[in-house]
C-alpha cells in the first residue's frame, strides 16, 4: 500500500521521512525512538501492508509532534500512537482522523492499544 496523507484539521498527517528535505529522526529521538532504521522500517511496513504509520505534523513547519499507527489484521485493525511531550491534543485529533479513514475507507473494525 502507498502512504496516504490525511488532513486532520489543525494537523497534517504524512508518512515518516528521513531525506534531504525532511528528517523526522530528531523528533523521533525526542519521543524516545532512537532506532536509526525506524523510518526505513515504517516505509517497508507501509509497502507490505503490515502497518501504516503517520507523522502528525504542525502544518506550517512540518515538525513531527506525534505518530499514529494502524496495524491491519484481516477485517480488523489496531490503532496505536504516541506524542512528544505537550502534544497530546495533536495525537487525539490525528487518532480520530485515522480511525475514520480506517473504518470508512478500509472497512476495518478497530481496537486501540
C-alpha positions as CSV (number, residue, x, y, z in Angstrom):
1,X,0.0,0.0,0.0
2,X,1.2,3.5,-0.8
3,X,1.3,6.0,2.1
4,X,-1.9,8.1,2.4
5,X,-1.7,11.7,3.6
6,X,-4.6,12.9,5.8
7,X,-5.7,16.5,6.7
8,X,-6.8,16.4,10.3
9,X,-7.9,20.0,10.8
10,X,-5.1,21.7,12.7
11,X,-2.7,18.8,11.9
12,X,-1.3,17.3,8.8
13,X,-0.6,13.5,8.7
14,X,2.0,12.1,6.3
15,X,4.4,9.2,6.2
16,X,7.6,9.4,8.3
17,X,10.6,10.8,6.4
18,X,14.4,10.9,6.6
19,X,15.6,12.5,3.3
20,X,17.2,15.7,2.0
21,X,14.0,17.8,2.6
22,X,12.6,16.4,5.8
23,X,14.2,14.4,8.6
24,X,11.9,13.2,11.3
25,X,14.7,11.3,13.2
26,X,15.5,14.2,15.7
27,X,11.8,14.4,16.6
28,X,11.6,10.7,16.9
29,X,14.5,10.8,19.4
30,X,12.6,13.4,21.4
31,X,9.8,10.8,21.5
32,X,12.2,8.1,22.8
33,X,12.7,6.3,19.5
34,X,16.4,6.1,18.6
35,X,16.4,3.2,16.2
36,X,18.3,4.5,13.1
37,X,16.2,2.2,10.9
38,X,12.8,3.2,12.3
39,X,11.8,5.4,9.3
40,X,13.0,2.7,6.8
41,X,11.2,0.0,8.7
42,X,8.0,2.0,8.7
43,X,8.3,2.6,4.9
44,X,8.8,-1.1,4.4
45,X,5.7,-1.9,6.6
46,X,3.6,0.5,4.5
47,X,4.7,-1.1,1.3
48,X,3.9,-4.6,2.6
49,X,0.6,-3.6,4.1
50,X,1.7,-4.7,7.6
51,X,1.5,-1.4,9.4
52,X,0.5,2.2,8.4
53,X,2.2,5.0,10.3
54,X,1.6,8.7,10.1
55,X,3.7,11.5,11.3
56,X,1.4,14.0,12.9
57,X,2.8,17.4,11.9
58,X,2.4,21.1,12.5
59,X,1.3,22.2,9.1
60,X,3.3,25.4,8.7
61,X,6.7,23.8,9.8
62,X,6.2,20.1,9.1
63,X,7.6,19.4,12.6
64,X,6.6,15.9,13.8
65,X,4.6,16.2,17.0
66,X,3.2,12.6,17.3
67,X,2.9,9.4,15.5
68,X,-0.3,7.4,14.8
69,X,-0.1,3.7,13.7
70,X,-2.6,1.3,12.2
71,X,-1.9,-2.4,12.1
72,X,-4.5,-4.2,9.9
73,X,-5.3,-7.8,10.6
74,X,-7.9,-9.1,8.1
75,X,-11.1,-7.1,8.6
76,X,-9.9,-5.6,11.9
77,X,-7.1,-3.4,13.0
78,X,-5.3,-2.0,16.0
79,X,-4.8,1.8,16.4
80,X,-1.7,3.0,18.3
81,X,0.2,6.2,18.9
82,X,2.5,8.3,20.9
83,X,3.1,12.1,21.3
84,X,6.1,14.2,22.1
85,X,5.6,16.0,25.5
86,X,3.0,18.6,25.3
87,X,1.3,17.4,22.1
88,X,-1.4,15.0,23.4
89,X,-4.1,17.1,21.6
90,X,-2.4,16.5,18.3
91,X,-2.3,12.8,18.9
92,X,-6.0,12.7,19.9
93,X,-7.1,14.6,16.9
94,X,-4.9,12.6,14.5
95,X,-6.1,9.3,16.0
96,X,-9.7,10.3,15.4
97,X,-8.9,11.1,11.7
98,X,-7.0,7.8,11.2
99,X,-9.9,5.9,12.9
100,X,-12.4,7.5,10.4
101,X,-10.0,6.6,7.5
102,X,-9.6,3.0,8.7
103,X,-13.3,2.4,9.2
104,X,-14.6,4.4,6.3
105,X,-12.0,3.9,3.5
106,X,-10.6,0.5,4.5
107,X,-13.7,-1.0,6.2
108,X,-11.7,-2.1,9.3
109,X,-13.2,-2.6,12.8
110,X,-10.6,-1.1,15.2
111,X,-9.3,-1.7,18.7
112,X,-6.8,0.6,20.5
113,X,-3.6,-0.3,22.3
